[in-house]
Amino acid sequence: MKMIFSIFAIRSAIRNINRTTMNMKIMKSLLLSSLFFLATAVFSQTINDAGNLFNQGIQSTKAGNTQAAIDAFTATINMCEELGSECDDLKAKSIKQLGSLYFKAGIDSYKAKDYNEAIKNFKMSSQYAEQSGDTETRAKADNYLAVFYSSFGMSSWKKDDFDKAIDYFNKAIEADPSYSKTYLGMALVYKSKENDDKMKQYIDKCIEIGAGDKYAEQAKGIAQKHFVSKAAKALQAKQYAEAVEMLDQSTEYGNPDAGTHYFYTLAYNGQAKWQQAIEAAKKALSMEMDDKSNVYFELGKAYEGAGNTEAACDAYKKVSGGDNLEVAKYKIEQELKCN
């Protein structure tokens, strides 16, 4: 009897265990189902919240409240980053909106003359526009950055703060390499630093990038005058070969005028290159000049050096004034015995 009772007790215990296990499975299943529906409801509501934020941004944009719109779209992006891939589309749309909104904020700051805030906004515009693939907005924002940095660079150059100017110009080039004024500014800095190689490098870059715009034309004029001025100093120091080299560089940036040809005449006479001096003097005389006396004097000197007395006399006779008038008369009357 005891054995039968024990077997019965064991069977009863097993049935109780199975019944308990089944109840636990049912409870576990019900718990998981509840958690799933709860998570789905919370996730769905968060997506809706992100959508509501996005719509707030749209409404603020339409109302012209730029900062409120920026705040709404930024909050949308932050929420979407927490939600993951299900919110990617809404995030992308928000990023695209921010590129344009920060650009507008930059313009507003510029009009208010808050230039530091404008730079900050244009940087943000460029970053968001790049993320969204909005090349047009990015190009406009980058151009404004280049304009600002170039302006700061020019101000620093005028104050002789060359290192600071170079730093600003480098930032401008980094922002928008196609803005030709930046290279002109950099050339002016190196001109002031008396670094002709660097100056010429940036002059040439300005001309290349500008392709005929006003800054490229200014660059040509600056370079041409600079090298003519250097030639004049070389002539004063009787460094005639260097003067020719400087004059040659000046002609890279524009057609030589009468004054340039006159300087060529002086340089060639100084080197006893008589024929080249004659040709240069004739070119100078073919152009408009207020007084051609000095050119005729140098032409006479070139003809005299070349052994053409008749042509030298003719040139000296046309010297009608200036510091060389008395010397020309002496040549005519005493040295050459001109008829």
C-alpha positions as CSV (number, residue, x, y, z in Angstrom):
1,M,0.0,0.0,0.0
2,K,2.8,2.4,0.8
3,M,4.4,1.7,-2.5
4,I,1.2,2.3,-4.4
5,F,0.7,5.6,-2.5
6,S,4.2,6.7,-3.3
7,I,3.7,6.1,-7.0
8,F,0.4,8.0,-6.9
9,A,2.1,10.9,-5.1
10,I,4.9,11.0,-7.6
11,R,2.5,11.1,-10.6
12,S,0.5,13.9,-8.8
13,A,3.6,15.9,-8.3
14,I,4.6,15.6,-11.9
15,R,1.2,16.8,-13.1
16,N,1.5,19.8,-10.8
17,I,5.0,20.6,-12.2
18,N,3.7,20.4,-15.8
19,R,0.8,22.6,-14.9
20,T,3.1,25.2,-13.3
21,T,5.5,25.1,-16.2
22,M,2.6,25.7,-18.7
23,N,1.3,28.6,-16.6
24,M,4.8,30.1,-16.6
25,K,5.1,29.8,-20.4
26,I,1.7,31.4,-20.8
27,M,2.7,34.3,-18.4
28,K,6.0,34.7,-20.3
29,S,4.2,34.8,-23.6
30,L,1.7,37.4,-22.3
31,L,4.5,39.5,-20.9
32,L,6.5,39.5,-24.1
33,S,3.4,40.4,-26.1
34,S,2.6,43.3,-23.7
35,L,6.2,44.6,-24.0
36,F,6.1,44.4,-27.8
37,F,2.8,46.3,-28.1
38,L,4.1,48.8,-25.6
39,A,7.4,49.3,-27.4
40,T,5.5,49.6,-30.7
41,A,3.2,52.2,-29.3
42,V,6.1,54.2,-27.8
43,F,8.2,54.0,-31.0
44,S,5.2,55.0,-33.1
45,Q,4.5,58.0,-30.9
46,T,8.2,59.0,-31.1
47,I,8.1,58.9,-34.9
48,N,4.9,61.0,-34.8
49,D,6.7,63.5,-32.5
50,A,9.6,63.7,-35.0
51,G,7.0,64.4,-37.7
52,N,5.4,67.0,-35.7
53,L,8.7,68.8,-35.1
54,F,9.4,68.7,-38.8
55,N,6.0,70.2,-39.5
56,Q,6.7,72.9,-37.0
57,G,9.9,73.7,-38.9
58,I,8.0,74.0,-42.1
59,Q,5.4,76.3,-40.6
60,S,8.2,78.5,-39.0
61,T,9.9,78.7,-42.4
62,K,6.7,79.8,-44.1
63,A,6.2,82.4,-41.4
64,G,9.7,83.7,-41.9
65,N,10.9,82.8,-38.4
66,T,14.3,81.4,-39.5
67,Q,15.7,80.7,-36.0
68,A,12.6,78.8,-34.9
69,A,12.7,76.8,-38.1
70,I,16.4,75.9,-37.5
71,D,15.7,74.9,-34.0
72,A,12.8,72.6,-35.1
73,F,14.7,70.9,-37.8
74,T,17.7,70.4,-35.6
75,A,15.5,68.8,-32.9
76,T,14.0,66.6,-35.6
77,I,17.5,65.4,-36.7
78,N,18.5,64.7,-33.1
79,M,15.3,62.7,-32.5
80,C,15.8,60.8,-35.7
81,E,19.3,59.8,-34.8
82,E,18.0,58.1,-31.7
83,L,15.3,56.3,-33.6
84,G,17.6,54.9,-36.2
85,S,17.0,53.9,-39.9
86,E,13.2,54.2,-39.7
87,C,13.6,57.9,-39.4
88,D,16.2,58.4,-42.2
89,D,13.9,60.0,-44.7
90,L,12.7,62.6,-42.2
91,K,16.3,63.3,-41.2
92,A,17.4,63.8,-44.8
93,K,14.6,66.2,-45.4
94,S,15.5,68.2,-42.3
95,I,19.2,68.4,-43.3
96,K,18.1,69.8,-46.7
97,Q,16.0,72.4,-45.1
98,L,18.8,73.5,-42.8
99,G,21.2,74.2,-45.7
100,S,18.9,76.8,-47.1
101,L,17.8,78.2,-43.6
102,Y,21.4,78.8,-42.4
103,F,22.1,80.5,-45.7
104,K,19.2,82.9,-45.1
105,A,20.4,83.4,-41.5
106,G,23.8,84.3,-43.0
107,I,22.3,86.9,-45.3
108,D,20.3,88.4,-42.4
109,S,23.5,88.6,-40.2
110,Y,25.4,90.2,-43.1
111,K,22.7,92.8,-43.5
112,A,22.8,93.5,-39.8
113,K,26.6,93.8,-40.1
114,D,27.1,91.0,-37.6
115,Y,29.9,89.5,-39.7
116,N,31.1,86.9,-37.3
117,E,27.6,85.5,-36.9
118,A,27.3,85.6,-40.7
119,I,30.4,83.5,-41.1
120,K,29.2,81.0,-38.6
121,N,25.8,80.7,-40.4
122,F,27.4,80.4,-43.8
123,K,29.7,77.6,-42.5
124,M,26.7,75.7,-41.2
125,S,24.9,76.3,-44.5
126,S,27.8,74.8,-46.4
127,Q,28.0,71.8,-44.1
128,Y,24.3,70.9,-44.3
129,A,24.2,71.7,-48.1
130,E,27.1,69.3,-48.6
131,Q,25.3,66.6,-46.6
132,S,22.1,66.9,-48.6
133,G,23.9,67.2,-52.0
134,D,22.6,70.8,-52.5
135,T,25.6,72.0,-54.6
136,E,24.0,75.3,-55.5
137,T,23.4,76.4,-51.9
138,R,26.9,75.1,-50.8
139,A,28.6,77.1,-53.6
140,K,26.8,80.3,-52.6
141,A,27.6,79.8,-48.9
142,D,31.3,79.1,-49.7
143,N,31.5,82.2,-51.9
144,Y,30.2,84.4,-49.2
145,L,32.8,82.9,-46.8
146,A,35.5,83.7,-49.3
147,V,34.2,87.2,-49.7
148,F,34.3,87.8,-45.9
149,Y,37.7,86.3,-45.4
150,S,39.2,88.2,-48.4
151,S,37.7,91.4,-47.0
152,F,39.3,90.7,-43.6
153,G,42.6,89.9,-45.4
154,M,42.6,93.2,-47.3
155,S,42.0,95.1,-44.0
156,S,44.9,93.3,-42.4
157,W,47.1,94.0,-45.4
158,K,46.3,97.8,-45.2
159,K,47.4,97.7,-41.6
160,D,50.7,96.0,-42.6
161,D,49.7,92.9,-40.6
162,F,50.9,90.6,-43.4
163,D,50.8,87.3,-41.5
164,K,47.2,87.8,-40.4
165,A,46.3,88.8,-44.0
166,I,47.9,85.6,-45.4
167,D,45.9,83.5,-42.9
168,Y,42.6,85.1,-43.9
169,F,43.4,84.7,-47.6
170,N,44.3,81.1,-47.1
171,K,40.9,80.6,-45.4
172,A,39.2,82.3,-48.3
173,I,41.0,80.0,-50.8
174,E,39.9,77.0,-48.7
175,A,36.3,78.1,-48.7
176,D,36.1,79.0,-52.4
177,P,39.2,78.5,-54.7
178,S,37.3,80.2,-57.6
179,Y,37.1,83.6,-56.0
180,S,39.8,85.6,-57.9
181,K,40.0,88.6,-55.6
182,T,41.6,86.4,-52.9
183,Y,44.6,85.8,-55.2
184,L,44.9,89.5,-55.9
185,G,44.9,90.2,-52.2
186,M,47.6,87.6,-51.6
187,A,49.7,89.1,-54.5
188,L,49.5,92.6,-52.8
189,V,50.7,91.1,-49.5
190,Y,53.8,89.6,-51.2
191,K,54.4,92.8,-53.2
192,S,54.5,94.6,-49.9
193,K,56.9,92.0,-48.5
194,E,59.0,92.5,-51.6
195,N,58.7,88.9,-52.6
196,D,58.4,89.1,-56.4
197,D,58.3,85.4,-57.0
198,K,55.3,84.9,-54.7
199,M,53.7,88.1,-55.9
200,K,53.9,86.9,-59.5
201,Q,52.7,83.4,-58.6
202,Y,49.4,84.9,-57.1
203,I,49.1,87.5,-59.9
204,D,49.2,84.7,-62.5
205,K,46.7,82.6,-60.4
206,C,44.3,85.6,-60.2
207,I,44.5,86.0,-64.0
208,E,43.9,82.3,-64.5
209,I,41.0,82.1,-62.1
210,G,39.4,85.4,-63.0
211,A,39.6,84.8,-66.8
212,G,39.1,88.5,-67.6
213,D,37.1,89.7,-64.6
214,K,37.8,93.0,-63.0
215,Y,40.2,91.5,-60.4
216,A,42.2,89.7,-63.1
217,E,42.4,93.1,-65.0
218,Q,43.5,94.8,-61.8
219,A,46.1,92.1,-61.3
220,K,47.6,92.7,-64.8
221,G,47.8,96.4,-64.2
222,I,49.4,96.1,-60.8
223,A,52.0,93.6,-62.1
224,Q,52.8,95.7,-65.2
225,K,53.4,98.9,-63.2
226,H,55.3,97.0,-60.5
227,F,57.9,95.6,-63.0
228,V,58.2,98.9,-64.8
229,S,58.9,100.6,-61.5
230,K,61.5,98.0,-60.7
231,A,63.1,98.6,-64.1
232,A,63.3,102.4,-63.4
233,K,65.1,101.6,-60.2
234,A,67.5,99.3,-62.0
235,L,68.2,102.0,-64.6
236,Q,69.0,104.5,-61.8
237,A,71.5,102.0,-60.4
238,K,72.9,101.4,-63.9
239,Q,71.9,97.8,-63.7
240,Y,70.9,97.7,-67.4
241,A,70.5,93.9,-67.8
242,E,68.2,93.7,-64.8
243,A,66.2,96.6,-66.1
244,V,65.6,94.7,-69.4
245,E,64.6,91.6,-67.4
246,M,62.1,93.7,-65.4
247,L,60.7,95.3,-68.5
248,D,60.3,91.9,-70.2
249,Q,58.3,90.8,-67.2
250,S,56.1,93.8,-67.4
251,T,55.1,93.1,-71.0
252,E,53.7,89.7,-69.9
253,Y,50.8,91.6,-68.4
254,G,50.0,94.1,-71.2
255,N,51.3,95.9,-74.2
256,P,54.2,98.2,-73.4
257,D,53.5,101.9,-73.6
258,A,55.7,104.7,-74.8
259,G,57.4,105.0,-71.4
260,T,58.3,101.3,-71.4
261,H,59.9,101.5,-74.8
262,Y,61.8,104.6,-73.7
263,F,63.1,102.6,-70.7
264,Y,64.1,99.8,-73.1
265,T,66.0,102.5,-75.1
266,L,67.9,103.6,-72.0
267,A,68.7,100.0,-71.0
268,Y,70.0,99.0,-74.4
269,N,72.1,102.2,-74.8
270,G,73.6,101.4,-71.4
271,Q,74.6,98.0,-72.7
272,A,75.9,99.5,-76.0
273,K,73.2,97.4,-77.9
274,W,72.7,100.2,-80.4
275,Q,70.4,98.5,-82.9
276,Q,68.0,97.3,-80.2
277,A,68.1,100.8,-78.7
278,I,67.2,102.3,-82.1
279,E,64.2,100.0,-82.5
280,A,63.0,100.7,-79.0
281,A,63.2,104.5,-79.5
282,K,61.3,104.3,-82.7
283,K,58.5,102.4,-81.1
284,A,58.3,105.0,-78.3
285,L,58.2,107.8,-80.9
286,S,55.4,106.1,-82.7
287,M,53.2,106.5,-79.7
288,E,51.5,109.5,-78.1
289,M,53.9,111.4,-75.8
290,D,53.7,114.9,-74.3
291,D,57.4,115.6,-74.9
292,K,59.6,113.4,-77.1
293,S,62.8,115.3,-76.5
294,N,64.4,112.7,-74.2
295,V,63.6,109.9,-76.6
296,Y,65.2,111.8,-79.5
297,F,68.2,112.3,-77.4
298,E,68.6,108.6,-76.7
299,L,67.9,107.8,-80.3
300,G,70.7,110.2,-81.3
301,K,73.0,108.5,-78.8
302,A,72.1,105.1,-80.3
303,Y,72.8,106.2,-83.9
304,E,76.0,107.8,-82.8
305,G,77.1,104.6,-81.1
306,A,76.2,102.6,-84.3
307,G,78.3,105.0,-86.4
308,N,75.5,106.6,-88.2
309,T,76.4,110.3,-87.8
310,E,73.8,111.7,-90.2
311,A,70.9,110.0,-88.4
312,A,72.4,111.0,-85.0
313,C,72.5,114.6,-86.0
314,D,68.9,114.5,-87.2
315,A,67.8,113.0,-83.9
316,Y,69.8,115.5,-81.8
317,K,68.3,118.4,-83.7
318,K,64.8,117.3,-82.6
319,V,65.7,117.7,-78.9
320,S,63.7,120.8,-78.1
321,G,63.8,121.0,-74.3
322,G,64.6,119.2,-71.1
323,D,67.9,118.4,-69.3
324,N,69.5,117.1,-72.5
325,L,69.0,120.2,-74.6
326,E,72.4,121.6,-74.0
327,V,74.1,118.3,-74.4
328,A,72.4,117.8,-77.7
329,K,73.5,121.2,-78.9
330,Y,77.1,120.4,-77.9
331,K,76.9,117.1,-79.9
332,I,75.6,118.9,-82.9
333,E,78.0,121.8,-82.9
334,Q,81.2,120.4,-81.4
335,E,81.4,116.7,-81.5
336,L,79.5,115.6,-84.7
337,K,79.9,118.9,-86.6
338,C,76.4,118.5,-88.0
339,N,75.4,120.6,-91.0
